[in-house]
Amino acid sequence: MARGGSVLLAADTRPAGGAAIGEVILASAIGLGLTAVLLGLVFLHRTRRSQLLTRVGTRLGKATGVPPWVALPTVLTTLSLLVALLGMLWDISLHIGVGRDEGPLANPAHYLILFGLFGVFAGGIFACAMPLDEKPGPAAIHFIRGWDVPVGGVLLTGAGFYALLGFPLDDVWHRLFGQDVTLWGPTHLMLITGAGLSIIGLLILEQEGHGGLSTDDGDRKVGSITRFVRQASAMGGLLLGLSVFQGEYDFDVPQFRLVLEPFMIAAAAGMALVAARLFIGRGGALAATAFFLVIRGGIALIVGPGFGEIVPMFPLYLGSAIVVEALALVLPLARRPLVFGAVAGVAIGTVGHATEWGWTHLTQTLSWGSDILVEGTLMAIAGGVAGGLLGSLLATGLRRRLPRPAVARTVLLGALVVLTACVTNGLLATVPDDVEATLGIEDVQDDPRTANITVQLEPADALDDPSWVQITSWQGQGLVVDALERTGEGQYRTTRPIPIHDDWKALLRIHDGRMLSAVPIYLPADEAIPAEAMTADDGVTRAAIPEIEILQRELKSSGGGLWLLANLVVLACTLALIAAISWGVARYSRRAAVREPFPDAPADEPDTTRADSGLGAR
């Protein structure tokens, strides 16, 4: 993950680019060792020299009634994703509070991320390798003679490999471009996207396993409660994965406009909760939300009180889950799943959005205000509808009722275009060329130095209805985010003392509409970049500049061409992963549709024919 910003004094030697060559060699050796063990297990299993994987898978499968090639990968992948999520949130907290690593292997959170992502990849490999004397599901892919692999296993392997690849590429990226201290760095997005979307491969894999059972009662033999909990956990896991993109807002250190947060929350809720309700049935959206809250709440306790780091907060999603469940009581889900997804998306973007609005005032210093009332609501509606349509496609694909290819492709591409447009809108920001801030520094304590700070903006009427005027001080063994109190026209003051000493970095941050800028207050010297110190002096006047110049102080000038090319490559790979997952869902839906309906269809919905809606899979 992102290896923090410039935080240390000039005497510190923490690297600002890639890792030391010794750590690169050691990390490569660890990766090669794990890969050798994985391939060795696969070889012994495929040549029938070992029954270890089959025995473990069979024992795990007894609890859920699935074949060994589903049970073992499912358990391994689930545990691995939880480990990776804990590592990621711990890693972010460490970098916000402490700063750059002495090296990637010096950060304990990186081990959790590395082993977690490798576990996801290994789960996919096991799913593909374990079937020996059976066709693994109705959508199986012929690999080589005598070896068919489940499509869910292929998708899980691809997503896991994509996420795992982001780890070494992160070091290459930092060597080329410096430390891009943001969760949304391209290689960081590889880690997040691959891990999050791997859940879809896992969902398909489990459906393939139940569809391939020799008994026609299939999943029912494990009991409806067990089935409900398992499916709700999977959909809750999808919600967890989609919520990672909001990480900077969860820590109150966003580097983008505030309207992106309600959009991302609504999009995640639309996709995961609509899919959960359509796929699981009554109570599915609420159960998925409950799983999300338990896991994220537990991780917050581990990272915060447990590890003594900054506590990561999270969206509530409860309001969105309630409106999805309520709409399901009055809308014809089985006959019009796409209509339900769109209507539920509107409800999530309005009613659900309103509940999240109140939740931010309880949990975030940078809560939602009137500045984003109109644009934020519109973004939330757009995200909710796009996510709801994608969720309906996923659920109908899993239930083998995917719309006709032309309809499915149109909805998919349309939703992706909307999501892309909204993200682009949220990233576009302006920096005024005539705004300055005069800082008043009133020392509260000399050693270590803390101070109350007053701000006088010029021109005084530069701000209309700002989302925030705040001071952030971070990477000095902690984080302070103080929303300033307005005392007059263009005048603000802190509500508590701000640390401006040693490793701390402090800056004034201003966000009003599309304007997003910052004024440096105190920055330590950093020989590794190199950069000189900027002291906090009473009465100094400084111009507002782009936030990235301070927040990502370690970035190198790339000349534009290489940077653009590298970003386009990552984008192309991400689109390829999304296309592969879409293909996998469609393949499963089409190939499995010729069989009898799944016994685990939601009990509250009639098993109507696909011809009723004109959206039948063929």
QUIJOVEN-V978167 format. One record per residue. N is the residue number from 1. SS is DSSP state (hx for helix, st for strand, lp for the rest). OMEGA is omega in whole degrees, -180 to 180 (* if undefined). D_FIRST is the distance of its C-alpha to the first C-alpha in whole Angstrom. Layout:
BEGIN
N|SS|OMEGA|D_FIRST  N|SS|OMEGA|D_FIRST
END
This chain:
BEGIN
1|lp|-175|0  2|lp|-179|4  3|lp|177|6  4|lp|-174|9  5|lp|180|12  6|lp|-172|16  7|lp|-170|17  8|lp|179|19  9|lp|-175|23  10|lp|-179|24  11|lp|-177|25  12|lp|-176|21  13|lp|178|20  14|lp|-176|16  15|lp|178|15  16|lp|177|14  17|lp|180|13  18|lp|-179|12  19|lp|174|13  20|lp|-174|16  21|hx|178|18  22|hx|179|19  23|hx|177|16  24|hx|180|15  25|hx|-179|19  26|hx|179|18  27|hx|178|15  28|hx|179|17  29|hx|177|20  30|hx|180|18  31|hx|180|17  32|hx|178|20  33|hx|178|22  34|hx|-180|20  35|hx|179|21  36|hx|178|25  37|hx|180|25  38|hx|-179|24  39|hx|177|27  40|hx|177|29  41|hx|179|29  42|hx|-180|30  43|hx|-180|32  44|hx|-180|34  45|hx|-176|34  46|hx|179|35  47|lp|178|38  48|lp|176|39  49|lp|-180|39  50|lp|177|37  51|lp|-175|37  52|hx|-178|34  53|hx|-180|32  54|hx|-180|35  55|hx|180|36  56|hx|-180|33  57|hx|180|32  58|hx|180|36  59|hx|179|36  60|hx|-177|32  61|hx|-180|34  62|lp|-178|37  63|lp|-175|36  64|lp|177|35  65|lp|179|37  66|lp|178|35  67|lp|179|35  68|hx|-177|33  69|hx|172|31  70|hx|-173|30  71|hx|-177|30  72|hx|178|28  73|hx|-179|25  74|hx|-180|25  75|hx|-179|25  76|hx|-179|22  77|hx|-180|20  78|hx|179|20  79|hx|-179|20  80|hx|179|16  81|hx|178|15  82|hx|177|16  83|hx|-180|14  84|hx|179|11  85|hx|176|11  86|hx|180|12  87|hx|-178|9  88|hx|-179|7  89|hx|175|10  90|hx|-180|10  91|hx|179|7  92|hx|180|8  93|hx|179|11  94|hx|-177|11  95|hx|176|9  96|hx|-175|12  97|hx|-173|15  98|lp|179|14  99|lp|-176|12  100|lp|174|11  101|lp|169|11  102|lp|177|14  103|lp|-176|12  104|hx|-180|9  105|hx|175|12  106|hx|-180|13  107|lp|-177|10  108|hx|-179|12  109|hx|-179|9  110|hx|178|8  111|hx|178|11  112|hx|179|11  113|hx|-177|8  114|hx|-179|10  115|hx|178|13  116|hx|-180|13  117|hx|177|12  118|hx|177|15  119|hx|176|17  120|hx|178|17  121|hx|179|18  122|hx|177|21  123|hx|177|22  124|hx|179|23  125|hx|179|24  126|hx|179|26  127|hx|180|27  128|hx|-173|29  129|hx|-170|30  130|hx|180|32  131|lp|-178|35  132|lp|-173|38  133|lp|-179|41  134|lp|174|40  135|lp|-174|39  136|lp|176|35  137|lp|-175|36  138|lp|-177|38  139|lp|-175|35  140|lp|-179|35  141|st|178|34  142|st|-177|36  143|st|172|34  144|st|-177|37  145|lp|179|40  146|lp|-177|40  147|st|174|37  148|st|-177|35  149|st|178|32  150|lp|-178|31  151|hx|176|29  152|hx|177|27  153|hx|178|26  154|hx|180|25  155|hx|179|23  156|hx|177|21  157|hx|-179|21  158|hx|180|20  159|hx|179|17  160|hx|179|16  161|hx|180|16  162|hx|179|14  163|hx|-178|11  164|hx|180|11  165|hx|180|12  166|hx|-177|9  167|hx|177|7  168|hx|179|10  169|hx|177|10  170|hx|179|7  171|hx|177|9  172|hx|-179|12  173|hx|-179|11  174|hx|176|11  175|hx|-179|14  176|hx|-168|16  177|hx|-178|15  178|lp|-175|13  179|lp|174|10  180|lp|-170|10  181|lp|177|9  182|lp|176|9  183|lp|-177|8  184|lp|170|10  185|lp|-174|9  186|hx|-180|10  187|hx|176|8  188|hx|177|6  189|hx|175|9  190|hx|179|10  191|hx|-175|8  192|hx|-177|9  193|hx|-180|13  194|hx|-179|14  195|hx|-178|13  196|hx|-177|15  197|hx|177|18  198|hx|179|18  199|hx|180|20  200|hx|175|23  201|hx|179|23  202|hx|178|24  203|hx|179|26  204|hx|-180|28  205|hx|-179|28  206|hx|176|30  207|hx|177|33  208|hx|-179|33  209|hx|178|34  210|hx|180|36  211|hx|-178|38  212|lp|180|39  213|lp|-178|41  214|lp|180|44  215|lp|-176|45  216|lp|177|46  217|lp|171|45  218|hx|-171|41  219|hx|-174|39  220|hx|-176|42  221|hx|179|43  222|hx|178|40  223|lp|-176|41  224|hx|-179|40  225|hx|178|38  226|hx|179|36  227|hx|-179|35  228|hx|-179|34  229|hx|-179|32  230|hx|-179|30  231|hx|178|30  232|hx|178|29  233|hx|179|26  234|hx|179|25  235|hx|174|25  236|hx|175|23  237|hx|176|20  238|hx|178|20  239|hx|176|20  240|hx|-178|17  241|hx|-180|15  242|hx|-178|17  243|hx|-179|16  244|hx|-178|12  245|hx|-178|13  246|hx|-169|15  247|hx|-178|12  248|hx|178|13  249|hx|178|16  250|hx|-180|16  251|lp|-178|15  252|lp|176|18  253|lp|-179|16  254|lp|176|16  255|lp|-178|16  256|lp|-177|18  257|lp|-174|22  258|lp|-177|23  259|hx|178|24  260|hx|-176|21  261|hx|178|21  262|hx|177|24  263|hx|-178|23  264|hx|178|20  265|hx|-179|22  266|hx|180|25  267|hx|179|24  268|hx|179|22  269|hx|-179|25  270|hx|-177|27  271|hx|-173|25  272|hx|-174|25  273|hx|175|28  274|hx|177|30  275|hx|-179|29  276|hx|-178|30  277|hx|-180|33  278|hx|-175|34  279|hx|-174|33  280|hx|-175|34  281|lp|-174|37  282|lp|179|38  283|lp|-176|36  284|hx|-179|33  285|hx|179|31  286|hx|-180|31  287|hx|178|30  288|hx|178|27  289|hx|179|26  290|hx|178|28  291|hx|178|25  292|hx|-176|22  293|hx|179|24  294|hx|-178|24  295|hx|-179|21  296|hx|176|19  297|hx|178|22  298|hx|179|21  299|hx|178|17  300|hx|179|18  301|hx|-180|21  302|hx|-177|19  303|hx|-177|16  304|hx|-180|19  305|hx|-177|22  306|hx|-177|21  307|lp|179|18  308|lp|180|20  309|lp|-179|17  310|lp|-177|16  311|lp|175|18  312|lp|176|16  313|lp|-174|19  314|lp|176|19  315|lp|-178|22  316|lp|179|25  317|lp|-175|26  318|hx|179|29  319|hx|178|31  320|hx|179|30  321|hx|-179|31  322|hx|-179|34  323|hx|176|35  324|hx|179|34  325|hx|-179|36  326|hx|179|39  327|hx|-179|39  328|hx|180|39  329|lp|-174|43  330|lp|-179|44  331|lp|-180|43  332|lp|-174|44  333|lp|-174|40  334|lp|-177|42  335|lp|-175|44  336|lp|-178|41  337|hx|179|38  338|hx|176|36  339|hx|178|39  340|hx|180|37  341|hx|-180|34  342|hx|-179|35  343|hx|177|37  344|hx|177|34  345|hx|176|32  346|hx|180|34  347|hx|177|35  348|hx|-179|31  349|hx|179|31  350|hx|-178|34  351|hx|178|34  352|hx|178|31  353|hx|180|30  354|hx|179|32  355|hx|178|31  356|hx|177|27  357|hx|178|29  358|hx|-179|31  359|hx|180|28  360|hx|180|26  361|hx|177|29  362|hx|-169|28  363|hx|-175|25  364|lp|171|23  365|lp|179|24  366|lp|-177|24  367|lp|-179|26  368|lp|180|27  369|lp|-176|31  370|hx|-179|34  371|hx|-178|32  372|hx|-175|30  373|hx|-177|33  374|hx|-177|34  375|hx|180|31  376|hx|178|28  377|hx|178|31  378|hx|178|32  379|hx|179|28  380|hx|178|28  381|hx|179|31  382|hx|179|29  383|hx|180|26  384|hx|-179|28  385|hx|179|31  386|hx|178|28  387|hx|179|26  388|hx|178|30  389|hx|177|31  390|hx|178|28  391|hx|179|28  392|hx|176|32  393|hx|180|31  394|hx|-178|29  395|hx|180|31  396|hx|175|34  397|hx|179|33  398|hx|-180|32  399|lp|175|36  400|lp|179|37  401|lp|-178|39  402|lp|177|36  403|lp|176|38  404|lp|-176|40  405|hx|-179|38  406|hx|179|39  407|hx|-178|38  408|hx|-179|35  409|hx|-180|33  410|hx|180|35  411|hx|-180|33  412|hx|-178|30  413|hx|178|30  414|hx|180|31  415|hx|180|28  416|hx|178|26  417|hx|179|27  418|hx|179|28  419|hx|180|24  420|hx|180|23  421|hx|-179|26  422|hx|177|25  423|hx|179|21  424|hx|178|23  425|hx|-180|25  426|hx|-178|22  427|hx|-178|21  428|lp|-179|24  429|lp|179|25  430|st|177|27  431|lp|-179|28  432|lp|-180|32  433|lp|-177|33  434|lp|-179|36  435|lp|177|34  436|st|178|34  437|st|173|34  438|st|-173|36  439|st|172|34  440|st|-176|37  441|st|177|35  442|st|-176|37  443|st|175|36  444|st|-179|36  445|st|-176|35  446|st|-175|35  447|lp|-3|33  448|lp|-172|31  449|st|170|31  450|st|-175|31  451|st|165|33  452|st|-172|34  453|st|172|33  454|st|-177|35  455|st|172|34  456|st|-179|37  457|st|173|36  458|st|-3|38  459|lp|-175|39  460|lp|-179|40  461|lp|-177|40  462|lp|-177|37  463|lp|179|35  464|lp|179|36  465|lp|-169|35  466|lp|171|31  467|lp|174|28  468|st|163|27  469|st|-171|28  470|st|174|26  471|st|176|25  472|st|175|21  473|st|-170|21  474|st|176|18  475|lp|173|16  476|lp|-173|19  477|lp|177|19  478|lp|180|19  479|st|174|19  480|st|175|22  481|st|-175|22  482|st|175|26  483|st|-172|28  484|lp|178|31  485|st|179|34  486|st|-178|37  487|st|-180|40  488|st|-179|41  489|lp|-179|41  490|lp|-177|38  491|st|-178|38  492|st|176|35  493|st|-180|35  494|lp|178|32  495|lp|178|33  496|lp|-180|31  497|lp|-178|31  498|st|177|28  499|st|180|26  500|lp|-175|27  501|lp|173|27  502|lp|-172|25  503|lp|-177|21  504|lp|170|21  505|st|-178|21  506|st|177|23  507|st|173|24  508|st|-179|26  509|st|-176|24  510|st|179|27  511|st|-179|26  512|st|-178|30  513|lp|179|30  514|lp|-180|28  515|st|179|28  516|st|-175|25  517|st|-176|25  518|st|176|25  519|st|-180|27  520|st|178|25  521|st|179|27  522|st|176|26  523|st|178|23  524|lp|174|23  525|lp|-179|24  526|st|-177|21  527|lp|-176|23  528|lp|-176|20  529|lp|-3|19  530|lp|177|22  531|st|180|23  532|lp|179|26  533|lp|173|26  534|st|-172|28  535|lp|178|30  536|lp|-176|31  537|lp|179|34  538|lp|176|37  539|lp|-178|38  540|lp|177|36  541|st|-178|35  542|st|-178|32  543|st|174|32  544|lp|-178|29  545|st|177|26  546|lp|-178|23  547|lp|-175|20  548|hx|180|18  549|hx|178|20  550|hx|-177|19  551|hx|179|16  552|lp|-174|14  553|lp|-175|17  554|lp|-179|15  555|lp|177|15  556|lp|174|18  557|lp|-175|21  558|lp|-178|21  559|lp|174|24  560|lp|-174|23  561|hx|-179|24  562|hx|179|21  563|hx|180|19  564|hx|-180|20  565|hx|-180|21  566|hx|178|17  567|hx|179|17  568|hx|178|20  569|hx|178|19  570|hx|178|16  571|hx|-180|18  572|hx|179|20  573|hx|179|18  574|hx|177|17  575|hx|177|21  576|hx|178|22  577|hx|179|20  578|hx|179|22  579|hx|180|25  580|hx|179|25  581|hx|177|24  582|hx|177|27  583|hx|-179|29  584|hx|178|29  585|hx|-180|30  586|hx|-180|33  587|hx|180|34  588|hx|-177|34  589|hx|-178|35  590|hx|-175|38  591|hx|-178|39  592|hx|-174|39  593|lp|-179|41  594|lp|-180|44  595|lp|177|44  596|lp|179|45  597|lp|179|43  598|lp|177|40  599|lp|-178|42  600|lp|174|39  601|lp|-178|39  602|lp|-173|39  603|lp|-176|43  604|lp|-178|43  605|lp|178|43  606|lp|179|46  607|lp|-179|45  608|lp|179|47  609|lp|-178|47  610|hx|-179|45  611|hx|-179|48  612|hx|-173|48  613|lp|-175|45  614|lp|-178|45  615|lp|-174|42  616|lp|177|42  617|lp|179|40  618|lp|*|43
END
